[in-house]
């Protein structure tokens, strides 16, 4: 982005996607956050398919970094909503939002995305 900062109009929704977004220094940046919970075995397979690398459940940079992050930051507790995204075609709400009025049922399954 050339030219510096851009100010969005009121009511704009900004979606930020990435790992480690529930770290101490970032938690106050979000009005609402969702943690996608996926087992290491699945994320390692997805990474290998995406990057053309080997499935390595002891990958020091990725898996060990995730283990430290999960232990130190507990993103499941910090997120407003936790979704089991093991199967992206059938995401499952596994924990309600921190504000109970914003979700209706624990374990709600949402339909698959349409192309």
C-alpha positions as CSV (number, residue, x, y, z in Angstrom):
1,X,0.0,0.0,0.0
2,X,1.7,3.2,-1.2
3,X,1.0,6.5,0.4
4,X,0.6,5.6,4.1
5,X,-2.4,5.1,6.3
6,X,-6.0,4.8,5.0
7,X,-8.9,5.6,7.3
8,X,-12.0,3.5,6.8
9,X,-15.4,5.0,7.2
10,X,-17.4,4.3,10.3
11,X,-19.1,0.9,10.3
12,X,-16.4,-0.7,8.2
13,X,-15.5,-4.3,9.1
14,X,-11.8,-5.2,8.9
15,X,-11.0,-8.9,8.9
16,X,-7.5,-9.9,10.0
17,X,-6.4,-13.5,9.5
18,X,-3.3,-15.1,10.8
19,X,-1.7,-17.1,13.6
20,X,-0.7,-15.7,17.0
21,X,-3.4,-13.0,16.9
22,X,-4.4,-13.6,20.5
23,X,-1.0,-12.6,21.9
24,X,-0.9,-10.2,24.9
25,X,0.1,-7.2,22.9
26,X,-2.7,-7.7,20.3
27,X,-5.8,-8.6,22.3
28,X,-6.9,-5.0,22.8
29,X,-6.8,-4.5,19.0
30,X,-9.8,-6.6,18.3
31,X,-13.5,-5.8,18.9
32,X,-14.4,-9.4,18.2
33,X,-12.2,-12.4,17.5
34,X,-12.7,-16.0,16.3
35,X,-10.2,-18.8,17.0
36,X,-10.3,-21.6,14.5
37,X,-9.4,-24.8,16.4
38,X,-7.8,-27.5,14.2
39,X,-5.6,-30.4,15.4
40,X,-1.9,-30.3,14.6
41,X,-2.1,-33.4,12.5
42,X,-4.6,-31.6,10.2
43,X,-2.8,-28.3,10.1
44,X,0.5,-30.0,9.3
45,X,-1.1,-31.9,6.4
46,X,-2.6,-28.6,5.1
47,X,0.7,-26.9,5.4
48,X,2.5,-29.7,3.6
49,X,-0.1,-29.7,0.8
50,X,0.1,-25.9,0.5
51,X,3.9,-25.6,0.6
52,X,4.8,-28.9,-1.0
53,X,6.7,-29.8,2.2
54,X,6.7,-33.0,4.3
55,X,4.2,-33.6,7.0
56,X,6.3,-33.0,10.2
57,X,4.5,-33.0,13.5
58,X,7.7,-31.9,15.2
59,X,8.4,-29.0,12.8
60,X,10.2,-26.7,15.2
61,X,9.2,-23.4,13.7
62,X,5.5,-24.2,13.1
63,X,4.3,-26.9,15.5
64,X,6.5,-26.0,18.4
65,X,5.7,-22.3,17.9
66,X,2.0,-23.2,18.0
67,X,2.4,-25.3,21.2
68,X,4.1,-22.4,23.0
69,X,1.4,-19.9,21.8
70,X,-1.4,-22.2,22.8
71,X,0.1,-22.7,26.3
72,X,1.1,-19.1,26.9
73,X,-1.8,-17.2,25.3
74,X,-4.7,-19.6,25.6
75,X,-6.5,-18.3,22.5
76,X,-9.5,-20.6,23.1
77,X,-10.2,-18.6,26.3
78,X,-9.4,-15.2,24.8
79,X,-11.4,-15.5,21.6
80,X,-15.0,-14.4,21.6
81,X,-15.9,-17.5,19.5
82,X,-14.2,-20.8,19.0
83,X,-14.9,-22.9,15.9
84,X,-13.7,-26.4,15.2
85,X,-12.5,-26.1,11.6
86,X,-11.1,-29.6,11.3
87,X,-13.4,-30.0,8.3
88,X,-13.7,-26.6,6.6
89,X,-16.8,-27.8,4.8
90,X,-18.6,-28.3,8.2
91,X,-17.3,-25.7,10.7
92,X,-18.7,-26.3,14.2
93,X,-19.2,-23.7,16.9
94,X,-17.7,-25.4,20.0
95,X,-17.8,-22.5,22.4
96,X,-20.2,-19.7,22.5
97,X,-19.1,-16.1,22.2
98,X,-18.0,-14.4,25.4
99,X,-21.3,-12.5,25.2
100,X,-23.8,-15.3,25.6
101,X,-26.5,-13.2,23.9
102,X,-24.6,-13.3,20.6
103,X,-24.9,-17.0,20.0
104,X,-27.9,-19.3,20.4
105,X,-26.7,-22.9,20.7
106,X,-23.4,-24.5,21.6
107,X,-22.4,-27.1,19.0
108,X,-24.2,-25.4,16.1
109,X,-23.2,-26.6,12.7
110,X,-23.2,-24.2,9.9
111,X,-23.8,-25.3,6.3
112,X,-20.9,-25.6,3.9
113,X,-19.8,-22.5,2.0
114,X,-21.2,-22.1,-1.5
115,X,-18.8,-21.5,-4.4
